[in-house]
């Protein structure tokens, strides 16, 4: 989504339970609560609208840096946060860390 002429995206994969709902074994991924917390903190602290992209349901070939990270590191790289298609954060940051990384990148790009 675009606000202030910046595109901020969170690329993620939803947490799934391959052994059945209610079991403790699960795949790599992020819970809906984790992503919503990250999204709302970033929006609140930066004023940007965040687009959440589920990499399982999206063609990420238009995002070559994200595609390359996923090919190299798999789901361990997620969530990936981008600002104008440049990687800002890889892996599961605390929301405050993600905000700090975004603000630092925004200051660099003006």
Secondary structure, DSSP 8 states (H G I E B T S, - for coil): -EETTEEEEEEE-B---TT-TT-S---S-B-HHHHHHHHHHHHHHH---EEEEETTSS-GGG-HHHHHHHHHHGGGG-SEEEETTEEEEES---HHHHHHHHHHHHHHH-
